Amino acid sequence: LLIAICLLLMVLISPWIYALWMGDASYVSWEMSSLMAVYVFLLVFSMRYSYILNGMGALRLQMYMTICTVVYIPVAWIVSVTTHSILGFLVVMCLCNLPGIIANVIQYHKILRGKAIGIWEVK
């Protein structure tokens, strides 16, 4: 919750920070700042489970999820060709991370409840 509040605050003050940092040299839209905040939130949310799972040695499922992210490159290319927008890349980055986030949360809870079998268990 604290991370979400901080990210919201960062998005709200981002126009002034960008102006201070780059002056009039560049413009960063609200949409881009907001999508970056969503992406950072997803990564932080996932990492709190990943660190614990890594410490337990539950790496196999994470490796499979990492291999699945190779889908990012062709999907990002298709989005860039069709939309010609950097915002599409940010959406694809968020969407490609969702399966890993979901898997981390499920595996974490299964291990803690003692119900991790098959691909979910620590070996």
Contacts in CASP RR format, 6 or more apart in sequence:
PFRMAT RR
TARGET T0000
AUTHOR 0000-0000-0000
METHOD contacts of the structure
MODEL  1
LLIAICLLLMVLISPWIYALWMGDASYVSWEMSSLMAVYVFLLVFSMRYS
YILNGMGALRLQMYMTICTVVYIPVAWIVSVTTHSILGFLVVMCLCNLPG
IIANVIQYHKILRGKAIGIWEVK
3 41 0 8 1.000
3 44 0 8 1.000
3 45 0 8 1.000
4 41 0 8 1.000
7 37 0 8 1.000
7 40 0 8 1.000
7 41 0 8 1.000
8 37 0 8 1.000
10 17 0 8 1.000
10 33 0 8 1.000
10 37 0 8 1.000
11 30 0 8 1.000
11 33 0 8 1.000
11 34 0 8 1.000
11 37 0 8 1.000
14 28 0 8 1.000
14 30 0 8 1.000
14 33 0 8 1.000
15 28 0 8 1.000
15 30 0 8 1.000
18 26 0 8 1.000
18 27 0 8 1.000
18 28 0 8 1.000
29 87 0 8 1.000
31 87 0 8 1.000
32 86 0 8 1.000
32 87 0 8 1.000
32 90 0 8 1.000
35 87 0 8 1.000
35 90 0 8 1.000
35 91 0 8 1.000
35 94 0 8 1.000
36 90 0 8 1.000
38 90 0 8 1.000
38 94 0 8 1.000
39 90 0 8 1.000
39 93 0 8 1.000
39 94 0 8 1.000
39 97 0 8 1.000
42 94 0 8 1.000
42 97 0 8 1.000
42 98 0 8 1.000
42 101 0 8 1.000
43 97 0 8 1.000
45 101 0 8 1.000
46 97 0 8 1.000
46 100 0 8 1.000
46 101 0 8 1.000
46 104 0 8 1.000
49 101 0 8 1.000
49 104 0 8 1.000
49 105 0 8 1.000
49 107 0 8 1.000
49 108 0 8 1.000
50 62 0 8 1.000
50 104 0 8 1.000
52 108 0 8 1.000
53 59 0 8 1.000
53 62 0 8 1.000
53 104 0 8 1.000
53 107 0 8 1.000
53 108 0 8 1.000
53 111 0 8 1.000
54 62 0 8 1.000
56 111 0 8 1.000
56 122 0 8 1.000
57 122 0 8 1.000
58 107 0 8 1.000
58 111 0 8 1.000
58 121 0 8 1.000
58 122 0 8 1.000
60 119 0 8 1.000
60 123 0 8 1.000
61 103 0 8 1.000
61 107 0 8 1.000
61 119 0 8 1.000
61 120 0 8 1.000
62 100 0 8 1.000
62 103 0 8 1.000
62 104 0 8 1.000
64 119 0 8 1.000
65 99 0 8 1.000
65 100 0 8 1.000
65 103 0 8 1.000
65 104 0 8 1.000
68 99 0 8 1.000
68 100 0 8 1.000
69 96 0 8 1.000
69 97 0 8 1.000
71 96 0 8 1.000
72 92 0 8 1.000
72 93 0 8 1.000
72 96 0 8 1.000
75 92 0 8 1.000
75 95 0 8 1.000
75 96 0 8 1.000
76 88 0 8 1.000
76 89 0 8 1.000
76 92 0 8 1.000
76 93 0 8 1.000
79 88 0 8 1.000
79 89 0 8 1.000
79 91 0 8 1.000
79 92 0 8 1.000
80 88 0 8 1.000
80 89 0 8 1.000
106 120 0 8 1.000
107 116 0 8 1.000
107 120 0 8 1.000
110 116 0 8 1.000
110 120 0 8 1.000
111 120 0 8 1.000
111 121 0 8 1.000
111 122 0 8 1.000
116 122 0 8 1.000
END
